[in-house]
Amino acid sequence: MTRAIPADAAECARILGDAARDRRTVRITGSGTKSYVGDVAATDVEVATSRLAGIVDHEPADLTVTVGAGMRIAEVAQVLERAGQFLPIDPPHADEATIGGVIAANSNGFWRARYGAVRDLLIGTRIALADGTVARAGGRVVKNVAGYDLDKLIVGSFGTLGVIVEATFKVLPVPPAGDGLSAGFARSSDAFAAADAVVRGASRVEGCVVEATEGTWRLAVRTRGSTATVKRAIEDARREIVMRQGTPRELGDDLDRMRELPARATDGALVRVSLPIAAVPAFAETAARLANLATLVADVASGVVRVHLMGDDDVVVRSAEALLLAARVVGGGGRIERRAEHLRSRLPTWPTRPNGDFLMRRIKDAFDPAGILEPGRSAFA
């Protein structure tokens, strides 16, 4: 496999155009934090985005920032912090994840319900395409002209439609205050009841997550905003916890640790499901009854649940398949987000075809008719 590190969008597009002409398959890498996603086969060319980095434009008054796709999220945060602003995205692999990778994988964290998902915050992109051209979608201002929103199409495409070389996001002022707490519960019903009360409360929190591990249930809550708003949110959360026999304590790094489950789950299998919010408690209880459950992390506000399974390979495979079926039964969906290398042949990422399969394949054929970009990375490639 040859490796190319383009310096700009034009060079990146030229590399893709040459690969398409010669029918050479292409893998796209940023920092490689999500290389485990998908059923990827060997490719002929690797295109790295490490030189497509840096701040391209930052307009503090307009609350927008434009960055190269190879720039790390953590580096963007440092730059914005000096201007008293932040990009409200908290993906897993927080220290290493790049802008392009976060967009391509639609990688959201626990802030999603409060600030919106990646697709809500992204307002413009530049993309190198397989025909050797560079396309621009959206713009660098919050209000763009009407038309086809190609930015939404690129989010979650896993590089199968093109290489993201530049992105523009909405940013926000850093809130003046922040606080959090966590609590342990003996029963899942109490943990989820407290979480539901917090999410539905008058004071919107930044993250509300339930974790199950080793037979215990833990709720973690964090909020930011004005001093008065933060104080009220924490008082409300503490009251709901105590009412349900929870034991509150300082938050510490609980939320950060929960967010990083995909980075830690290198053994066994990690199942990711997206559920109707009302179905999350029952699904979590079902998962907790599995003998090989290592950790469960449920984002109560968004309905995204990750379940890490470990132990005997046969049991892991059966449990993973059962969880995906349980998600479909309640109107959700899911995938095998990560699994040990030796389980790849037994646990495909998408065991069933997702909704919209026919339409997405037509889009893939339009953007990449030679089928060179990231073969096997997504359900449609």
C-alpha positions as CSV (number, residue, x, y, z in Angstrom):
1,M,0.0,0.0,0.0
2,T,1.3,3.4,-0.9
3,R,0.8,6.5,1.3
4,A,0.0,10.0,0.1
5,I,0.0,13.1,2.3
6,P,-1.6,15.9,0.2
7,A,-0.8,19.5,1.2
8,D,-4.0,21.1,-0.1
9,A,-7.4,20.3,-1.5
10,A,-6.2,20.4,-5.1
11,E,-3.5,17.8,-4.5
12,C,-5.9,15.6,-2.6
13,A,-8.4,15.7,-5.4
14,R,-5.7,14.9,-8.0
15,I,-4.6,11.9,-6.0
16,L,-8.2,10.6,-5.9
17,G,-8.7,11.2,-9.6
18,D,-5.6,9.3,-10.4
19,A,-6.7,6.4,-8.2
20,A,-10.1,6.3,-9.8
21,R,-8.6,6.2,-13.3
22,D,-6.3,3.3,-12.3
23,R,-9.0,1.5,-10.3
24,R,-6.9,1.7,-7.1
25,T,-8.8,1.6,-3.8
26,V,-8.3,4.3,-1.2
27,R,-8.3,4.5,2.6
28,I,-8.5,7.9,4.3
29,T,-6.8,8.4,7.6
30,G,-6.7,11.3,10.1
31,S,-5.3,10.2,13.4
32,G,-6.7,6.6,12.9
33,T,-8.8,6.6,16.1
34,K,-11.8,5.1,14.3
35,S,-10.0,2.7,12.1
36,Y,-11.8,-0.2,13.8
37,V,-15.2,0.9,12.4
38,G,-16.5,-1.1,9.5
39,D,-15.5,-4.2,7.6
40,V,-12.6,-2.7,5.7
41,A,-10.5,-4.7,3.3
42,A,-6.9,-4.0,2.3
43,T,-6.6,-1.0,0.0
44,D,-4.0,0.2,-2.6
45,V,-3.5,3.8,-1.4
46,E,-3.7,5.5,2.0
47,V,-4.5,9.2,1.9
48,A,-3.5,11.0,5.2
49,T,-5.0,14.4,6.1
50,S,-2.3,15.4,8.6
51,R,-1.1,18.3,6.4
52,L,-4.6,19.5,5.9
53,A,-4.7,21.1,9.3
54,G,-4.7,24.5,11.1
55,I,-7.2,27.3,11.6
56,V,-8.3,28.6,8.1
57,D,-10.6,31.4,9.4
58,H,-12.0,32.4,12.8
59,E,-14.6,35.1,13.1
60,P,-15.3,35.5,16.9
61,A,-18.0,38.0,16.3
62,D,-19.8,35.7,13.9
63,L,-19.4,32.7,16.1
64,T,-17.8,30.6,13.3
65,V,-14.5,28.8,12.8
66,T,-13.1,27.2,9.7
67,V,-10.4,24.5,10.1
68,G,-8.5,22.0,8.1
69,A,-9.8,18.4,8.4
70,G,-6.6,17.0,9.8
71,M,-6.6,19.3,12.8
72,R,-7.4,17.6,16.1
73,I,-10.5,18.6,18.0
74,A,-8.3,19.2,21.1
75,E,-6.2,21.7,19.2
76,V,-9.3,23.5,18.0
77,A,-10.5,23.7,21.6
78,Q,-7.2,25.4,22.7
79,V,-7.4,28.0,20.0
80,L,-11.1,28.8,20.6
81,E,-10.6,29.0,24.4
82,R,-8.2,31.9,24.0
83,A,-11.1,33.8,22.4
84,G,-13.5,32.7,25.1
85,Q,-15.4,30.3,22.8
86,F,-15.7,26.5,22.3
87,L,-16.8,24.0,19.7
88,P,-19.7,22.1,21.4
89,I,-18.6,18.6,20.2
90,D,-17.3,16.0,22.7
91,P,-16.5,12.9,20.7
92,P,-14.8,9.8,22.0
93,H,-11.0,9.7,21.5
94,A,-11.1,13.4,22.6
95,D,-7.3,13.9,22.6
96,E,-6.6,12.5,19.2
97,A,-9.8,12.7,17.0
98,T,-9.5,15.0,14.0
99,I,-12.1,17.3,12.6
100,G,-12.5,15.3,9.4
101,G,-12.7,12.0,11.2
102,V,-15.4,13.3,13.6
103,I,-17.5,14.5,10.6
104,A,-17.0,11.4,8.6
105,A,-17.9,9.1,11.4
106,N,-20.7,11.4,12.8
107,S,-18.9,11.0,16.1
108,N,-21.0,12.6,18.9
109,G,-20.6,12.6,22.6
110,F,-22.8,13.4,25.5
111,W,-23.3,17.1,24.5
112,R,-25.4,16.1,21.6
113,A,-28.8,16.6,23.2
114,R,-27.8,20.0,24.6
115,Y,-26.0,21.6,21.7
116,G,-26.9,19.5,18.7
117,A,-25.1,16.8,16.8
118,V,-22.2,17.2,14.4
119,R,-24.6,17.6,11.5
120,D,-26.4,20.5,13.3
121,L,-23.1,22.4,14.0
122,L,-21.5,22.0,10.6
123,I,-22.3,24.8,8.2
124,G,-19.8,24.4,5.4
125,T,-17.2,21.9,3.9
126,R,-14.7,21.6,1.1
127,I,-14.5,18.0,-0.2
128,A,-12.0,16.4,-2.6
129,L,-14.0,14.1,-4.9
130,A,-13.1,10.9,-6.8
131,D,-13.4,12.6,-10.2
132,G,-10.5,14.8,-9.3
133,T,-12.5,18.0,-8.5
134,V,-13.0,19.9,-5.3
135,A,-16.6,20.7,-4.2
136,R,-17.8,23.3,-1.7
137,A,-21.0,22.9,0.3
138,G,-22.5,25.5,2.6
139,G,-20.4,28.5,3.6
140,R,-18.7,30.3,6.4
141,V,-21.7,32.1,7.8
142,V,-24.6,30.7,9.8
143,K,-27.2,31.7,7.2
144,N,-26.5,30.1,3.9
145,V,-28.5,30.1,0.6
146,A,-31.1,27.5,0.1
147,G,-30.4,24.4,-1.9
148,Y,-29.2,20.8,-1.4
149,D,-27.5,20.4,1.9
150,L,-24.5,18.3,1.0
151,D,-22.9,18.9,4.4
152,K,-25.6,16.6,5.9
153,L,-24.8,14.0,3.3
154,I,-21.1,14.0,4.1
155,V,-21.7,13.6,7.9
156,G,-21.5,9.9,8.7
157,S,-20.3,8.9,5.2
158,F,-17.0,7.4,6.5
159,G,-15.0,8.8,3.6
160,T,-17.0,6.8,1.0
161,L,-18.1,9.9,-0.9
162,G,-15.0,12.0,-0.8
163,V,-12.2,13.4,1.4
164,I,-13.2,16.2,3.7
165,V,-10.4,18.8,3.5
166,E,-12.0,21.8,5.3
167,A,-14.9,22.4,7.6
168,T,-16.8,25.4,9.1
169,F,-18.6,25.1,12.4
170,K,-20.8,27.2,14.6
171,V,-19.1,27.9,17.9
172,L,-20.4,29.2,21.2
173,P,-19.2,31.5,24.1
174,V,-17.7,29.5,27.0
175,P,-20.3,29.5,29.7
176,P,-19.3,31.4,32.9
177,A,-20.0,28.5,35.3
178,G,-20.1,24.7,35.4
179,D,-20.6,21.9,37.8
180,G,-21.6,18.2,38.0
181,L,-22.2,15.3,40.3
182,S,-22.5,11.5,40.1
183,A,-24.4,9.0,42.1
184,G,-24.5,5.3,42.7
185,F,-27.8,3.2,42.8
186,A,-28.6,-0.3,43.7
187,R,-31.3,-0.7,41.0
188,S,-31.4,0.3,37.4
189,S,-35.0,1.6,37.7
190,D,-33.9,4.2,40.3
191,A,-30.9,5.3,38.2
192,F,-33.0,5.8,35.1
193,A,-35.9,7.4,37.0
194,A,-33.5,10.0,38.4
195,A,-31.9,10.5,35.0
196,D,-35.3,11.0,33.3
197,A,-36.3,13.6,35.9
198,V,-33.0,15.4,35.3
199,V,-33.3,15.4,31.6
200,R,-37.0,16.6,31.7
201,G,-36.2,19.3,34.4
202,A,-36.4,23.0,33.9
203,S,-32.6,23.4,33.9
204,R,-31.1,21.8,30.8
205,V,-28.0,19.9,31.5
206,E,-25.0,19.3,29.3
207,G,-24.7,15.6,29.9
208,C,-26.8,12.9,31.7
209,V,-25.4,9.4,31.5
210,V,-26.1,6.1,33.2
211,E,-23.4,3.5,33.5
212,A,-23.7,-0.2,34.5
213,T,-20.6,-2.2,35.5
214,E,-20.0,-5.0,37.9
215,G,-23.6,-5.0,39.1
216,T,-23.7,-1.4,40.0
217,W,-25.5,1.6,38.4
218,R,-24.0,5.1,38.3
219,L,-25.6,8.3,37.1
220,A,-23.3,11.2,36.0
221,V,-24.7,14.7,35.4
222,R,-22.9,17.9,34.2
223,T,-24.2,21.3,33.5
224,R,-22.8,24.7,32.3
225,G,-24.4,28.1,32.0
226,S,-24.9,31.1,34.3
227,T,-24.1,30.7,37.9
228,A,-27.7,30.7,39.0
229,T,-28.7,28.2,36.3
230,V,-25.9,25.8,37.2
231,K,-26.7,26.0,40.9
232,R,-30.4,25.3,40.3
233,A,-29.6,22.3,38.0
234,I,-27.3,20.7,40.5
235,E,-29.7,21.2,43.3
236,D,-32.5,19.7,41.3
237,A,-30.4,16.7,40.3
238,R,-29.3,16.1,43.8
239,R,-32.9,16.2,45.0
240,E,-33.9,13.6,42.4
241,I,-31.0,11.4,43.3
242,V,-31.7,11.4,47.1
243,M,-35.4,10.8,46.5
244,R,-34.5,7.5,44.8
245,Q,-32.0,6.4,47.5
246,G,-29.0,7.4,45.4
247,T,-25.6,8.4,46.9
248,P,-24.4,11.6,45.4
249,R,-20.7,12.6,45.2
250,E,-18.5,14.8,43.2
251,L,-18.4,14.2,39.4
252,G,-14.7,13.9,39.0
253,D,-13.7,12.3,35.6
254,D,-16.7,10.0,35.4
255,L,-18.2,11.5,32.3
256,D,-14.9,11.6,30.5
257,R,-14.3,7.9,31.4
258,M,-17.8,6.9,30.2
259,R,-17.4,8.8,26.9
260,E,-14.1,7.0,26.2
261,L,-15.6,3.5,26.3
262,P,-15.0,3.0,22.5
263,A,-11.3,3.7,23.0
264,R,-11.1,1.1,25.9
265,A,-13.2,-1.7,24.4
266,T,-10.5,-3.4,22.5
267,D,-11.4,-7.0,23.6
268,G,-14.7,-8.8,23.0
269,A,-17.3,-6.7,21.2
270,L,-18.8,-3.2,21.6
271,V,-22.4,-2.9,20.5
272,R,-23.8,0.6,19.7
273,V,-27.5,1.1,19.4
274,S,-29.7,4.1,19.0
275,L,-33.1,3.8,20.6
276,P,-36.3,5.7,21.3
277,I,-35.6,7.4,24.6
278,A,-38.5,5.7,26.4
279,A,-37.0,2.3,25.4
280,V,-33.6,2.9,27.0
281,P,-34.3,1.7,30.6
282,A,-35.8,-1.6,29.5
283,F,-33.0,-2.3,27.0
284,A,-30.4,-1.5,29.6
285,E,-32.0,-3.9,32.0
286,T,-32.0,-6.6,29.3
287,A,-28.3,-6.0,28.7
288,A,-27.5,-6.1,32.4
289,R,-28.8,-9.6,32.6
290,L,-26.2,-10.9,30.2
291,A,-23.5,-12.9,31.9
292,N,-20.8,-11.4,29.8
293,L,-21.6,-7.7,30.2
294,A,-18.5,-5.7,31.0
295,T,-19.8,-2.1,30.8
296,L,-23.0,-0.4,29.6
297,V,-23.1,3.4,29.0
298,A,-26.4,5.0,28.1
299,D,-26.8,8.6,27.0
300,V,-30.2,9.1,28.5
301,A,-30.9,12.4,26.7
302,S,-30.2,11.0,23.2
303,G,-31.0,7.3,23.4
304,V,-27.5,6.1,22.3
305,V,-26.4,3.1,24.3
306,R,-23.1,1.3,24.1
307,V,-22.6,-2.2,25.5
308,H,-19.2,-3.8,26.0
309,L,-19.3,-7.6,26.0
310,M,-16.4,-9.8,27.1
311,G,-15.7,-13.5,27.7
312,D,-16.2,-16.6,25.6
313,D,-16.3,-15.9,21.9
314,D,-19.4,-17.9,21.2
315,V,-21.3,-16.2,24.0
316,V,-20.1,-12.7,23.0
317,V,-21.4,-13.3,19.4
318,R,-24.8,-14.6,20.6
319,S,-25.2,-11.7,23.1
320,A,-24.2,-9.1,20.5
321,E,-26.7,-10.4,18.0
322,A,-29.4,-10.5,20.7
323,L,-28.8,-6.9,21.6
324,L,-29.1,-5.8,18.0
325,L,-32.3,-7.7,17.6
326,A,-33.7,-6.2,20.8
327,A,-32.9,-2.7,19.5
328,R,-34.8,-3.4,16.2
329,V,-37.8,-4.8,18.1
330,V,-38.3,-1.4,19.9
331,G,-37.9,0.6,16.7
332,G,-34.2,1.4,17.1
333,G,-31.1,0.3,15.2
334,G,-27.5,-0.5,15.8
335,R,-24.1,-1.9,14.7
336,I,-21.1,-3.7,16.0
337,E,-19.0,-0.6,16.7
338,R,-15.8,-2.5,17.7
339,R,-14.7,-6.1,18.1
340,A,-11.5,-8.0,18.7
341,E,-9.7,-8.7,15.5
342,H,-10.3,-12.5,15.6
343,L,-14.1,-11.8,15.8
344,R,-14.4,-9.7,12.6
345,S,-15.4,-12.6,10.5
346,R,-18.1,-13.7,12.9
347,L,-19.5,-10.2,13.8
348,P,-20.0,-8.0,10.7
349,T,-20.5,-4.4,11.5
350,W,-24.0,-4.2,10.0
351,P,-25.6,-7.7,10.3
352,T,-28.7,-6.4,8.4
353,R,-29.1,-3.8,5.7
354,P,-29.9,-0.3,7.2
355,N,-32.9,1.7,6.1
356,G,-32.3,3.7,3.0
357,D,-29.9,1.2,1.6
358,F,-31.1,1.5,-2.1
359,L,-31.0,5.3,-2.0
360,M,-27.6,5.5,-0.4
361,R,-26.1,3.1,-2.9
362,R,-27.3,5.3,-5.7
363,I,-25.6,8.3,-4.0
364,K,-22.4,6.3,-3.6
365,D,-22.5,5.4,-7.3
366,A,-22.9,9.0,-8.2
367,F,-20.0,10.3,-6.1
368,D,-17.7,7.3,-6.6
369,P,-18.7,5.3,-9.7
370,A,-15.4,3.3,-9.6
371,G,-16.0,2.3,-6.0
372,I,-12.5,3.1,-4.9
373,L,-13.2,5.0,-1.7
374,E,-13.1,3.1,1.6
375,P,-14.5,-0.2,0.4
376,G,-16.3,-2.0,3.3
377,R,-16.1,1.0,5.6
378,S,-19.9,1.7,5.6
379,A,-23.0,-0.3,5.1
380,F,-23.3,1.2,1.6
381,A,-19.7,0.8,0.3
